[in-house]
Amino acid sequence: MKKLLFVLFLFTVQFVAQGQSLSDIQNIKVDNLSDAQIEQLIKRAEASGMNEQQMLNMAAERGMPAGEIAKLRQRINSLRSGGASLQQQQGSGRADQLRQVQGFGTQEDIFDSLRKSDPYYDLSPTQKKIFGYKLFHNRNLTFNPSLNVPTPQGYTVGAGDQLLIDVYGASQQSYDVTVNPDGRIFIPNVGPIQVGGATIASATSRIRTALTRIYSGLGSSNPSTFLDVRLGNIRTVSISLVGELVRPGTYTLPSFASPFNALFAAGGPNENGSFRHIQVYRDSKLLTEIDVYEFLVKGDFTSPITLRDNDVIIVPPVRSRVEIQGPVRREGLFEIKPGETVDQLINFAGGFSSQAYRERLTVTRKTGTELRVEDVDAGNFQAFYPKDGDVVRVGEILDRFQNRVQVTGALMRPGVFALTPGMGIRDLVEKADGLREDAFLNRATLYRTRGDFSLEIVPVDIKAIINGEAEDIVLRREDVLNVPSIYDLREEYYVKISGEVNNPGAFAFGENMTVADLVLKAGGFKESATASQIEIARRVKNDISGKLAEIIRIDIDKDLRISGEGKDLVLKPFDHVIVRRSPGFQREKMVRVEGEVFFPGEYAIANANERISDLLNRAGGLNQFAYAKGATLIRRNEFYSAPSENERKAQTLTEVKNNAIKDTKNDTEAEKILLSRIDKKINEKGGDQANKRGGLISDDFRKETIEEITEQGLNEQVNIRTQEMVGIDLLAILTNPGGRNDLILQEGDVLSIPKELQTVRMRGEVLYPNTARFRENATFKSYISKAGGFTEKSRRGRSYVVYANGDVKRTTKFLFINNYPAIEPGAEIIVPAKPEREPLSAQAWIGLATSMATLALLINNLTR
């Protein structure tokens, strides 16, 4: 029994899984499929190049029962509408129920996994050119009929329609009846009533007559009972669409459907289909002919007919199609009826664009044996009849001006102007509102285009023409008058200031400008500036003696008062003012002491020659826990990028601002001005040496050299430290202050004095790197033994010891005997690894053997 249940379970799983396979679509049971499985089925069909209708047709061809096909169609339509299921809709109240139709849904493809931003991405270039073709392929456009409209009184009732009959007034009753295939409805206590083929108005009259038997108030001259007949769910009709369609076939549509609805369901006409002669047949007779262009051009969407069961729509091949090219609103292929002219073709194309030449069209026509060109003037647009295969080309206007002249340069309103007959240079200048004050009046230039498109330059005495002293020049089309400015004919004047000012740089030159004016423009002197020895470097002109610059020295105080001979000195263009730093100005430089001293912390260097011993004295000396032999000096190297002077100032002012905001109690005007002034100072960029980071320029060159050597040697990025340990002998410094071991301090130095150290560290190629207790008289090898000994990769002869103060000693050799360094407290033993060697290749071994054999033969010959 268990085996039987297991087999049944496997069969069920396999059967449900087949719901997503197109190869076994005939075995699908729609009731066993979830919505996700149906969605996956649609995606598989799309991947195979099929739409839903083609998938359903394939299922029918492979033997899928008609009932399952109907269920699958219903499930797909339900998913598309995004609404409730049919059962849920039927369970709702009749008063709120919207009109439904079985077997019909929207055509929006919500499962299209290939959807792109271009709604017509799946159309070929030819299809996109056919006017009207995109109409039936626009995913954002639907021609589905509106089902929930008031009941039309002219609607013809047929089998399958649901009629909702309400009796109200003196009597209250509701009937929900469906028209049977014989065209009748059945009302209890009344019997059958024939309504098939009648309009809603006629059916209402028949139903009223029948109900009068039981509701006498309906038929009296003064009725007390009233009747209302409405359509509920409407029936579907089967329409056949044949001919040149994208998806010809038989479609089930609601009875409200028009021919447009049917065409949209079938994908519209294909490339060879006609858009203007679509025929609708009913009972084997031509009912009407539809012209899609009426909707596209005039917006006429109303259709005089609604489709009935077994109607046939035929899309014949296109009869006459022409192409229009060039600057029209929409280029493409257009279908032309007999009797339509080029003027109507242009109307279909949306009219001419602004770039079109409208006086003449060129038509390329096929005569049956060869091509022929026809010229159509604007007066014959309504008399020229296009033929099938014609290509109508619209020309473009010329990219040139009929009456353009231009004026550029020193005028009030330079630009482009219209050329009028007899117009001269004086008239053109007046149109430009006259010359500017900086205009160069001695000469202007008129650029003239000759008949052969070569350029001619005509010199113009603009001053004489404006004053009437010379004959005016009559302008021609495309003339360009250029009146230069006096500043266009000379180098732009400027002056420079550098050195100890707040905003060094170049500034525009002004007449009668003095050094004080330039200093004021540069934001004033810095605190470090000297009031004397200000130099002005002035360009030398017409001097062939070899002199490069004229140097002028002046004295100016902090109040910008110039004294001495330079009192009346006025700057000239291109002067360079240099403000020196005062020799007595020094910015504070900080060092730090840490560790076992009485007063650790930061100290300012008092003198340029202050040494380590002086710093120790200021720090109170060593305490009783200090280990002098382990003292280390940490010093910045050339890779340390110290902040620039401007960055130091900005950082300090930021702290001032934050503290000012914190301490502000009253929002006074003085406080606002202070904060505004600080913000302005913080944002000043400055220049010159104030923006230079780091130390001396020589340090920069040294840094670049080291980096270049490192990169050439290692070919990789190396992390270079910005601080280094300097080995010092603190005992010797304390014994002999000021001696050669007593180093002069530099900014940023850190003197670190540890406590007494009692350990020794072993690192590198030892078996067990660790830290051991320091022992008096213990040798190098005894500490290596504490770490388990050397490894096989260890390079014993290159071992070295780093002492606590930063000194380093390496292992030396004497007659192949390693002489290892002595060990002190806090020392660190480093054992490097042997470099990896690549093994010899087979070719190398063969070469070596050949060389050895050759050497042996040579020795043998020499011994003989």
MODA-V799279 format. One record per run of one state. SS is the DSSP state (alpha for helix, beta for strand, coil for the rest). FROM is the first residue (numbers start at 0). LEN is the number of residues. If there is no record, write none. Layout:
ss:SS from:FROM len:LEN
ss:SS from:FROM len:LEN
This chain:
ss:coil from:0 len:1
ss:alpha from:1 len:19
ss:coil from:20 len:4
ss:alpha from:24 len:3
ss:coil from:27 len:2
ss:alpha from:29 len:3
ss:coil from:32 len:2
ss:alpha from:34 len:13
ss:coil from:47 len:4
ss:alpha from:51 len:10
ss:coil from:61 len:4
ss:alpha from:65 len:16
ss:coil from:81 len:4
ss:alpha from:85 len:5
ss:coil from:90 len:3
ss:alpha from:93 len:3
ss:coil from:96 len:4
ss:beta from:100 len:1
ss:coil from:101 len:23
ss:alpha from:124 len:5
ss:beta from:129 len:1
ss:coil from:130 len:2
ss:alpha from:132 len:5
ss:coil from:137 len:18
ss:beta from:155 len:1
ss:coil from:156 len:5
ss:beta from:161 len:8
ss:coil from:169 len:3
ss:beta from:172 len:6
ss:coil from:178 len:5
ss:beta from:183 len:4
ss:coil from:187 len:3
ss:beta from:190 len:4
ss:coil from:194 len:4
ss:beta from:198 len:1
ss:alpha from:199 len:12
ss:coil from:211 len:4
ss:alpha from:215 len:3
ss:coil from:218 len:6
ss:beta from:224 len:7
ss:coil from:231 len:2
ss:beta from:233 len:1
ss:coil from:234 len:1
ss:beta from:235 len:8
ss:coil from:243 len:1
ss:beta from:244 len:1
ss:coil from:245 len:3
ss:beta from:248 len:6
ss:coil from:254 len:4
ss:alpha from:258 len:7
ss:coil from:265 len:3
ss:beta from:268 len:1
ss:coil from:269 len:3
ss:beta from:272 len:10
ss:coil from:282 len:2
ss:beta from:284 len:6
ss:coil from:290 len:1
ss:alpha from:291 len:7
ss:coil from:298 len:13
ss:beta from:311 len:6
ss:coil from:317 len:3
ss:beta from:320 len:6
ss:coil from:326 len:1
ss:beta from:327 len:1
ss:coil from:328 len:3
ss:beta from:331 len:4
ss:coil from:335 len:6
ss:alpha from:341 len:7
ss:coil from:348 len:3
ss:beta from:351 len:1
ss:coil from:352 len:3
ss:beta from:355 len:11
ss:coil from:366 len:4
ss:beta from:370 len:7
ss:alpha from:377 len:3
ss:coil from:380 len:10
ss:beta from:390 len:6
ss:coil from:396 len:7
ss:beta from:403 len:6
ss:coil from:409 len:1
ss:beta from:410 len:1
ss:coil from:411 len:3
ss:beta from:414 len:4
ss:coil from:418 len:5
ss:beta from:423 len:1
ss:alpha from:424 len:7
ss:coil from:431 len:3
ss:beta from:434 len:1
ss:coil from:435 len:3
ss:beta from:438 len:1
ss:coil from:439 len:4
ss:beta from:443 len:6
ss:coil from:449 len:5
ss:beta from:454 len:6
ss:coil from:460 len:1
ss:alpha from:461 len:5
ss:coil from:466 len:7
ss:beta from:473 len:1
ss:coil from:474 len:5
ss:beta from:479 len:4
ss:coil from:483 len:1
ss:beta from:484 len:1
ss:alpha from:485 len:4
ss:coil from:489 len:4
ss:beta from:493 len:6
ss:coil from:499 len:1
ss:beta from:500 len:1
ss:coil from:501 len:3
ss:beta from:504 len:4
ss:coil from:508 len:6
ss:alpha from:514 len:7
ss:coil from:521 len:3
ss:beta from:524 len:1
ss:coil from:525 len:3
ss:beta from:528 len:1
ss:coil from:529 len:4
ss:beta from:533 len:6
ss:coil from:539 len:9
ss:beta from:548 len:8
ss:coil from:556 len:5
ss:beta from:561 len:2
ss:alpha from:563 len:5
ss:coil from:568 len:7
ss:beta from:575 len:4
ss:coil from:579 len:1
ss:beta from:580 len:1
ss:coil from:581 len:8
ss:beta from:589 len:6
ss:coil from:595 len:1
ss:beta from:596 len:1
ss:coil from:597 len:3
ss:beta from:600 len:4
ss:coil from:604 len:6
ss:beta from:610 len:1
ss:alpha from:611 len:7
ss:coil from:618 len:3
ss:beta from:621 len:1
ss:coil from:622 len:3
ss:beta from:625 len:1
ss:coil from:626 len:1
ss:alpha from:627 len:3
ss:coil from:630 len:1
ss:beta from:631 len:5
ss:coil from:636 len:8
ss:alpha from:644 len:19
ss:coil from:663 len:5
ss:alpha from:668 len:15
ss:coil from:683 len:4
ss:alpha from:687 len:4
ss:coil from:691 len:5
ss:alpha from:696 len:18
ss:coil from:714 len:8
ss:beta from:722 len:5
ss:coil from:727 len:2
ss:alpha from:729 len:6
ss:coil from:735 len:8
ss:beta from:743 len:1
ss:coil from:744 len:5
ss:beta from:749 len:4
ss:coil from:753 len:1
ss:beta from:754 len:1
ss:coil from:755 len:3
ss:beta from:758 len:6
ss:coil from:764 len:1
ss:beta from:765 len:1
ss:coil from:766 len:4
ss:beta from:770 len:3
ss:coil from:773 len:6
ss:alpha from:779 len:7
ss:coil from:786 len:3
ss:beta from:789 len:1
ss:coil from:790 len:3
ss:beta from:793 len:1
ss:coil from:794 len:1
ss:alpha from:795 len:3
ss:coil from:798 len:1
ss:beta from:799 len:3
ss:coil from:802 len:5
ss:beta from:807 len:3
ss:coil from:810 len:1
ss:beta from:811 len:3
ss:coil from:814 len:2
ss:beta from:816 len:3
ss:coil from:819 len:8
ss:beta from:827 len:4
ss:coil from:831 len:1
ss:beta from:832 len:1
ss:coil from:833 len:8
ss:alpha from:841 len:22
ss:coil from:863 len:1
